[in-house]
Amino acid sequence: VFLTAFFANKVEHESRHCNGKGLQRQGSSSFDRVYTANQNCGHTYPTFLAVLWCAGLLCSQAPAAFAGLMYLFVRQKYFVGYLGERTQSTPGYLFGKRIILFLFLMSVAGILNYYLIFFFGSDFEIHIKTITSAISPLLLIP
């Protein structure tokens, strides 16, 4: 919530700085960059929440929470990078994609484990939690 409020505040500030009136789409290139970065972050937020909740509920809470916090920092890096030059936002974008992929794979592993329990009676939850806990620190590598 704080991150979204920060992004919206930057859009409002840039809008008032460039236009002097209310929120208007046309303006300087700096306003367009701030507005576009805010829209990009807003569009990815529902996907992030869905995979975060699925990974936390179906697989392991601690690695999912760690990846979620990392994703919020990466989105901040993406937003600030987008304010400069669009090429500066690329590392944040790629890093964010990798975190979303990690959360998605955690969700798939949790779903597969559920079906293995249901059909075969085999529970691999301990192994999955160990693997995700070991892999989650690798998200820090750029």
C-alpha positions as CSV (number, residue, x, y, z in Angstrom):
1,V,0.0,0.0,0.0
2,F,2.8,2.4,0.9
3,L,4.6,1.6,-2.4
4,T,1.4,2.3,-4.4
5,A,0.8,5.5,-2.5
6,F,4.4,6.6,-3.2
7,F,4.0,5.9,-6.9
8,A,0.7,7.8,-7.0
9,N,2.2,10.7,-5.1
10,K,5.1,10.9,-7.6
11,V,2.5,11.0,-10.5
12,E,0.6,13.8,-8.7
13,H,3.7,15.7,-8.0
14,E,5.0,15.5,-11.5
15,S,1.6,16.4,-12.9
16,R,1.4,19.6,-10.8
17,H,5.0,20.4,-11.5
18,C,4.6,20.1,-15.3
19,N,1.0,21.3,-15.9
20,G,0.1,23.3,-12.8
21,K,-3.5,21.9,-13.0
22,G,-5.1,18.6,-12.2
23,L,-3.9,15.2,-13.4
24,Q,-3.6,15.4,-17.1
25,R,-2.1,12.8,-19.5
26,Q,-0.5,15.3,-21.9
27,G,2.6,17.0,-20.6
28,S,6.3,16.7,-20.6
29,S,8.3,13.6,-21.2
30,S,9.0,13.3,-17.4
31,F,5.3,13.2,-16.6
32,D,4.8,10.5,-19.3
33,R,7.6,8.4,-17.8
34,V,6.2,8.7,-14.2
35,Y,2.7,8.0,-15.4
36,T,3.8,5.0,-17.5
37,A,5.9,3.6,-14.7
38,N,2.9,3.9,-12.3
39,Q,0.6,2.2,-14.8
40,N,3.1,-0.7,-15.3
41,C,3.5,-1.2,-11.6
42,G,-0.3,-1.2,-11.1
43,H,-0.8,-3.7,-13.9
44,T,1.6,-6.3,-12.4
45,Y,0.3,-6.0,-8.8
46,P,-2.7,-8.4,-9.2
47,T,-0.4,-11.1,-10.7
48,F,2.1,-10.6,-7.9
49,L,-0.6,-10.9,-5.2
50,A,-2.1,-14.1,-6.8
51,V,1.2,-15.9,-7.0
52,L,2.3,-14.7,-3.6
53,W,-0.8,-16.0,-1.9
54,C,-0.7,-19.3,-3.8
55,A,3.0,-19.9,-3.0
56,G,2.5,-19.0,0.6
57,L,-0.6,-21.1,1.1
58,L,0.3,-24.1,-1.0
59,C,4.0,-24.4,-0.6
60,S,6.0,-22.5,2.1
61,Q,5.3,-19.2,3.8
62,A,8.8,-18.0,4.7
63,P,10.3,-18.2,1.2
64,A,7.2,-16.7,-0.3
65,A,7.3,-13.8,2.1
66,F,11.0,-13.3,1.4
67,A,10.3,-13.3,-2.4
68,G,7.4,-10.9,-1.8
69,L,9.5,-8.4,0.0
70,M,12.2,-8.7,-2.7
71,Y,9.6,-8.1,-5.3
72,L,8.5,-4.8,-3.6
73,F,12.1,-3.6,-3.5
74,V,12.5,-4.6,-7.2
75,R,9.4,-2.7,-8.2
76,Q,10.8,0.4,-6.4
77,K,14.0,0.0,-8.4
78,Y,12.0,-0.4,-11.6
79,F,10.0,2.7,-10.9
80,V,13.0,4.9,-10.0
81,G,14.9,3.5,-13.0
82,Y,12.0,4.3,-15.3
83,L,12.1,7.9,-14.1
84,G,15.6,8.3,-15.5
85,E,16.0,6.5,-18.7
86,R,13.9,3.6,-19.8
87,T,16.9,1.4,-20.2
88,Q,17.7,1.9,-16.5
89,S,14.4,0.1,-15.6
90,T,15.4,-3.1,-17.4
91,P,17.3,-4.7,-14.5
92,G,14.4,-4.1,-12.2
93,Y,12.0,-5.5,-14.8
94,L,14.1,-8.7,-15.4
95,F,14.6,-9.2,-11.6
96,G,10.9,-8.9,-11.0
97,K,10.1,-11.4,-13.7
98,R,12.5,-13.9,-12.0
99,I,10.8,-13.4,-8.6
100,I,7.3,-13.9,-10.2
101,L,8.6,-17.1,-11.9
102,F,10.0,-18.3,-8.5
103,L,6.6,-17.7,-6.8
104,F,4.8,-19.4,-9.7
105,L,7.0,-22.4,-9.5
106,M,6.4,-22.6,-5.7
107,S,2.7,-22.6,-6.4
108,V,3.0,-25.3,-9.0
109,A,5.1,-27.4,-6.6
110,G,2.5,-27.0,-3.9
111,I,-0.3,-28.0,-6.2
112,L,1.7,-31.1,-7.4
113,N,2.3,-32.0,-3.8
114,Y,-1.4,-31.8,-3.0
115,Y,-2.2,-34.2,-5.9
116,L,0.6,-36.6,-4.9
117,I,-0.9,-36.7,-1.4
118,F,-4.5,-37.1,-2.8
119,F,-3.7,-39.8,-5.3
120,F,-0.7,-41.7,-4.0
121,G,-0.4,-40.8,-0.3
122,S,3.1,-39.4,-0.8
123,D,3.9,-36.2,1.0
124,F,6.9,-34.2,-0.2
125,E,6.1,-31.1,1.7
126,I,9.3,-31.2,3.8
127,H,11.4,-31.7,0.7
128,I,9.7,-28.8,-1.1
129,K,10.1,-26.5,1.9
130,T,13.7,-27.4,2.1
131,I,14.3,-26.7,-1.5
132,T,12.4,-23.4,-1.6
133,S,14.2,-22.3,1.5
134,A,17.6,-23.1,0.0
135,I,16.7,-21.4,-3.4
136,S,15.1,-18.2,-2.1
137,P,18.4,-16.6,-1.1
138,L,19.6,-17.0,-4.7
139,L,17.0,-14.4,-5.6
140,L,19.4,-11.8,-4.2
141,I,21.9,-12.5,-7.0
142,P,21.3,-9.9,-9.7
